[in-house]
Amino acid sequence: MSIVLSEANLPLPLFCRGKVRDTYDLGDKLLIVSTDRLSAFDVVLPNPIPDKGLVLNQLSCFWFEKTRHIVPNHLITPTDKLNSLKQYLPPNITLPDYLISRSMITLKAERVPVECVVRGYLSGSAWAEYKESGTVSGISAPKGLQESQELPEPLFTPTTKADTGHDQPLSKKELENLVGKTTPSDLEEKSLAIYQYARDYAQGRGIIIADTKFEFGFVDGKLVLIDELLTPDSSRFWDASQYSVGRSQPSFDKQPVRDWLVDSGWNKEPPAPMLPPEVVKATTNRYREAYQRLTGRTL
């Protein structure tokens, strides 16, 4: 019987607890545990989603290893094997078996306070803005584009990284004010390179990566990828066999949750309502399918 994990609750110093991940301080390293918590409309829901943490952790580890030749990252070891983990933990700490495949050991980085969003297709908030003003994150786009249409070139559209509330788009000047004059070009170059590599890889497995977001940090003065990478939480994955321009696309993420919450009449303020079992199951299935199709592995 699988374990559904809401909190890790380890006897280690808590570095931070995000909407989805519990991160523990190991000195110059971190232990990051992906839980089954799920947030929608910036609110953590009362229902955890079974296997979600497994997918987020293992898919991130897959991409970190696969893209290391393009951009360095913070991953030291995915903890899919107990022996690879024990050497980094205090001798008096034993990690429960059910946390092994949900966890990774990483370098401790100085986080860049920016969400590095790359959009390859016109969808979501980008489509809403384009309909109103003909722009995407303030960037002029060609006339006559349709919903879900592939953009002529992927766009780098960075946003703030808000601890609460919604992230806000950043102009080039605002980005420079946040991170300095030289870092923005590195963020853009590395973000576009990873997106284009992953987009081409995923297309060969029947998945379109419509958009995604990356996070970066500095380790010993070097810019590296951190946090998660190309998961259903950070990306919009579409089934290529069902893709059709001019409408919204079914996606491998928490869309069943969003749809149910909207239909429920919830006002998007905490607390969120409990999700019905069929919505939870549909969401688990989407996460698992995304993992299996992209990696060729089963959980």
N, C-alpha and C positions, 0 to 999 in steps of 0.2 A: 504494500500500500504506500503510495507516494505521500510525502510530507508537504503540507502547505505552510509556507514560511511567511509570517507577518513581520517578525523582528528576529534578529540574530541573537541578541542578548548574551554576548560573550563577556567573560571577565577580563576585558582588556580596555585600555583607555579609549573612549569614543572620540574619534577625530571629528566626525560630523554624521548627521543622519539626514539624508535627503528624502525626497518623495518616494524613492524606490530603493536606494542603497544605504546600507549601514557600513561606515568606514571606520576602521580602528587604527590607532597610532602604534607603529612598531619602531619608533625612533626615526631613522632616515628612510623608512619604508612604510607602506600602508597595506592593510588587509581590507579588501573591498568585497563585501558580501551583497549579492543581488537578491533581494527578497521578492515575494510575490505580490507586494503592494502595487496598486494601480492608481494613477491619478487621471482625472479628466476635468477639463476646464479649470485647471490649477487647484483642484481639490482632491485629496487622497480619499479613495472610496472605502467603505466599510468592508467590502468583499475582497479578499486576495484572489488572485487568478492562478490556479494550480499550474505549475511548471513554468510560469513566466520568468522567474528568477533564473532557472536553468537555461532557458533560451537566451536571455539577455547576456548572461555571463559567458556561456560557451560560444555564442555567435560573436561577441566582442573579441574573445580570445582568438577565434578563427581568423577574423579580419586583421587583428593586430599582427599576427604571425604572417599573414598573406601580404600585407602592405609594408612590412618593415623595410623592404628594399627601396621604398619610395620616400617614406618619412619615418624617422625613429619614433618610438612610443614608450610609454611608462611601464609596460608589462615586463615583469621579471619572470614569473612563472604562472601559468594557469594551474590551479590546484585540482586537476582532475586525478592526481595520484597523491595519496597521503604523504608518501616519502618526500615528494618535491616541496611540500608545504612545511613539514615539521622543522626543517633546518632554520626557518625564519621566525618561528614562534618561540616564546619563552618556554623553558623546559617544563614548567608546571602547567602549561595550557594544552589541553587536548581538544581538538576540533571534532565535533560530532560528525559522523559519516554523512549525514544528510546535507552538510554544508560544503562538502569537498568540491562538488561540481558547480556550486554556486559562487565560488570565491576565486579571487586572484590576488597575488602579491605584486605590488607595483612600487616603483620609485616614488618618492614624495616630491611633487613638483610645485612650483609657484604658479598658480593658475592665472591665465590671461582672462580677464573678466568680460569675455565676449563669446557669443554663440556664432560660430562660423557656418552660416547657412549657405548651401549651394542648391540652386534650383535648375533642374534640367527640363521640367515640364511646367505648364501653367495650371496650377491647381491651388485649392485652399485659399488662404488669405491673399496670395499673389493673384489669383483669378479675380477675386472680389475687387482688389485695387485696380487691376487692369480694366475691368468693365467700367469702373468709375472715372479713371483718369488716363488710361492708356500707358500706365507705368507699372513697373514691378520694383518695389522698395525704392521708389523715386527715380528709377532708371527708365528712360524711354524705351518702349518696346514696339516692334513693327505693328502696323495697323492690321485689323482683320483676323487676329488670332482667335482660336476657339478654346473653350475649356478643355483642359488635359492635353493640349497640343504641345509637342516638343518645341522648345525654344531654339532659335537659330544657333545659339551657343549657351552653354551653362552659365548661369549668373551667380556671382558671389554677392550675397546680400546679408551682411553681418547684422546682428542685433545685440542689444544689451543682454546680460544674463541676470535676470531678476530672481532673487531668493523668494519673493512673494509677488503675486500678480503676473502680468503679461510682460514678455520681452518686447522691447521697442526697437524699431529699425534705426540703424546708425548710418549717417552720412560719412563720406571719406574724412571730412574734417573732424567730426565727432569721434571717429575711430582713432584718428591720430592723437586727439586730445586724451583718449583713454590709454593708449598703449605706446605712444611715441611715433615718430615719423618713419622709422625703418621697419618696424614690426608688421604694419598692415600689408605690405607687399609680400612678405613671407607667409602670412596667414592666407592670403588669397591664392598665391601660387601653390602652396601645399594642399589647401582645401580642394582646389580644382583638379589637381593631379590625382588625389585619392578618389574623388568622385568619378572622374573619367575612367580610372582603372576598374573601380568596383562596378560602375554602370555596364562596362563591356563584359566583365565577368558574369554578372547577373543575367544579362540578356541571353547568354549561352545556356542558362538554366531556366529560362522561361519567366524571368522576373524583371520588371522595369523598376529601376530606382528613380522615382519622380523627383524627389528632393531628399536632402539629409542635412544633418548639422553635426559639426565637429567641435571639440574643445581642445585647447592647447595649453601647455604650461612650459615653464623653463626649468630645466635640470642642469645645474652647473653651467648656466648661461646659454644652453642649447634648447631650441624650440622643439618640443615633442608632443605627439598626440596623447591625450589623457581621457579619463572617464570611460565612456562606452564608445562603440564604433559600429555604425551601420546595422543597427538593430531595428525591430519594429517599433520601438519607442522613439528612436531618434530619426527615423526615415519613413518615407512613404513608399511602400512596396506594392506594385500592381502585378496582377497576373497577365502576362503578355498575350495569352490566348484569348483573353476577354477584353483587351484594350480596344477602345473605340473613341476617336476624337469627337468632342462636342457634348460630352456628359461627364459626370463624376464617375470614378472608377472604383470597383470593389478592391479593397486593400487588405494586406496581411497585417493588421494591427488591431487597435481597440475600437475600430469603427462600430461594431455591434453595441459596444457600451455607450458610445456617444449618441448613436441613433436612439437607443432605449431611453437614455437620460433626457434627450430633447422631447421625445414623445411623452415622457412621464409628466412633463410640466414643471420639473424641478427648476428652481430659480438660479441655479449655479452658485449658490452660496452654501457654505458648510452648515450643518452636516449634509452629506449626500445620502440619497436613499439606498437601501439594500438592493443589489442586483438579483434578478430571478435566476434560478439554476441554468436555464437554457441559454441565457446571455453569457454567463460565466463559461459554460462549456464551449460555446461558439468562439469565444475569445481565446481560450486555451488552444483550440484546434487551429486557429489562424497563426498563432505564434509558433506552434510546433511545425506546421507545414512550411512556414517561411524558413525555419532552421533546416529542415530536412532537404528542401529543394536547393537551398544555397550551398549547403555543406556536403550533401550526399550521405549524411550520417543520420542515425536515429538516436533519440535521447534514451 
